[in-house]
Amino acid sequence: VGKTKQPHYRIIVADERRSRDGRFIEILGQYNPRQEPSHLNVDNDKAVAWLKQGAQPTERVRKLLEISGAWAQFTASKSAK
């Protein structure tokens, strides 16, 4: 997604055995760093559900989930158990 010199990213759930640009399971949101302020749109409920199932976010996606509040929801639900 995006154009040359204009990045625009999708936040997805993918099997780790697939290639980076290969098939994915579900789109969780999108991130546009070029917009002022940066545009971040994440479905927090879906993200938390995947994290509870054992999904491992990359370092950058984890930071984006912290910004959106999904990571706080996930850690709160983990500590509530």
Backbone hydrogen bonds in HBPLUS format (Angstrom, degrees):
<---DONOR---> <-ACCEPTOR-->    atom                        ^
c    i                          cat <-CA-CA->   ^        H-A-AA   ^      H-
h    n   atom  resd res      DA  || num        DHA   H-A  angle D-A-AA Bond
n    s   type  num  typ     dist DA aas  dist angle  dist       angle   num
A0003-LYS N   A0006-GLN O   3.13 MM   3  5.02 156.6  2.18 130.4 133.4     1
A0006-GLN N   A0003-LYS O   2.92 MM   3  5.02 161.4  1.95 129.4 127.4     2
A0009-TYR N   A0031-TYR O   2.83 MM  22  5.08 166.4  1.85 163.7 160.6     3
A0031-TYR N   A0009-TYR O   2.78 MM  22  5.08 157.8  1.83 146.1 149.7     4
A0011-ILE N   A0029-GLY O   2.83 MM  18  4.98 173.9  1.84 126.2 127.8     5
A0028-LEU N   A0011-ILE O   2.64 MM  17  5.37 157.0  1.69 153.3 160.9     6
A0029-GLY N   A0011-ILE O   3.20 MM  18  4.98 143.3  2.35 139.1 137.7     7
A0013-VAL N   A0026-GLU O   2.79 MM  13  5.24 146.6  1.90 155.1 163.4     8
A0025-ILE N   A0013-VAL O   2.66 MM  12  5.41 157.7  1.71 156.1 163.7     9
A0026-GLU N   A0013-VAL O   3.39 MM  13  5.24 154.0  2.47 130.2 136.0    10
A0018-ARG N   A0015-ASP O   3.06 MM   3  5.60 162.8  2.09 117.3 122.7    11
A0022-GLY N   A0019-SER O   3.06 MM   3  4.87 163.6  2.08 105.4 109.1    12
A0043-ASP N   A0028-LEU O   2.86 MM  15  5.59 163.5  1.89 162.9 167.6    13
A0030-GLN N   A0041-ASN O   2.79 MM  11  5.34 145.8  1.90 144.7 155.9    14
A0041-ASN N   A0030-GLN O   2.94 MM  11  5.34 170.6  1.95 164.9 165.3    15
A0032-ASN N   A0039-HIS O   2.80 MM   7  5.02 165.5  1.82 153.5 157.9    16
A0039-HIS N   A0032-ASN O   3.04 MM   7  5.02 154.6  2.11 145.7 143.0    17
A0047-ALA N   A0043-ASP O   3.03 MM   4  6.29 162.8  2.06 155.3 160.9    18
A0048-VAL N   A0044-ASN O   2.90 MM   4  6.03 165.6  1.92 153.7 156.6    19
A0049-ALA N   A0045-ASP O   3.04 MM   4  6.17 156.3  2.09 143.0 150.0    20
A0050-TRP N   A0046-LYS O   2.99 MM   4  6.26 158.3  2.03 151.7 156.5    21
A0051-LEU N   A0047-ALA O   2.96 MM   4  6.21 157.2  2.01 149.2 156.0    22
A0052-LYS N   A0048-VAL O   2.90 MM   4  6.11 153.8  1.97 149.7 156.3    23
A0053-GLN N   A0049-ALA O   3.18 MM   4  6.43 135.2  2.39 136.2 147.7    24
A0053-GLN N   A0050-TRP O   3.10 MM   3  5.02 128.0  2.38  92.8 106.8    25
A0055-ALA N   A0050-TRP O   3.06 MM   5  5.56 163.0  2.09 145.4 143.1    26
A0054-GLY N   A0051-LEU O   3.05 MM   3  5.15 157.3  2.10 103.1 109.9    27
A0062-ARG N   A0058-THR O   2.87 MM   4  6.05 154.2  1.94 151.4 159.0    28
A0063-LYS N   A0059-GLU O   3.15 MM   4  6.45 153.2  2.22 143.7 150.1    29
A0064-LEU N   A0060-ARG O   3.03 MM   4  6.37 153.6  2.10 147.0 154.4    30
A0065-LEU N   A0061-VAL O   2.82 MM   4  6.08 151.8  1.90 149.3 157.3    31
A0066-GLU N   A0062-ARG O   2.90 MM   4  6.20 142.5  2.05 143.6 154.1    32
A0067-ILE N   A0063-LYS O   3.05 MM   4  6.36 151.2  2.13 144.3 151.4    33
A0068-SER N   A0064-LEU O   2.98 MM   4  6.27 154.7  2.05 146.4 153.1    34
A0069-GLY N   A0065-LEU O   2.99 MM   4  6.01 129.1  2.26 135.9 148.0    35
A0070-ALA N   A0065-LEU O   3.05 MM   5  5.18 115.7  2.48 150.0 155.4    36
A0071-TRP N   A0065-LEU O   3.23 MM   6  5.25 171.5  2.23 112.5 112.6    37
A0073-GLN N   A0069-GLY O   3.22 MM   4  6.51 155.6  2.29 144.9 151.2    38
A0074-PHE N   A0070-ALA O   2.97 MM   4  6.22 155.4  2.03 148.0 154.7    39
A0075-THR N   A0071-TRP O   2.93 MM   4  6.20 167.3  1.95 154.1 156.6    40
A0076-ALA N   A0072-ALA O   2.94 MM   4  6.00 152.1  2.02 143.9 152.0    41
A0077-SER N   A0073-GLN O   2.99 MM   4  6.17 152.3  2.07 143.9 151.0    42
A0078-LYS N   A0074-PHE O   2.96 MM   4  6.21 145.5  2.08 145.5 155.6    43
A0079-SER N   A0075-THR O   2.99 MM   4  6.16 157.4  2.04 145.3 150.4    44
A0080-ALA N   A0076-ALA O   3.06 MM   4  6.11 131.4  2.31 136.4 148.5    45
A0081-LYS N   A0078-LYS O   3.43 MM   3  5.74 154.7  2.50 103.0 109.7    46
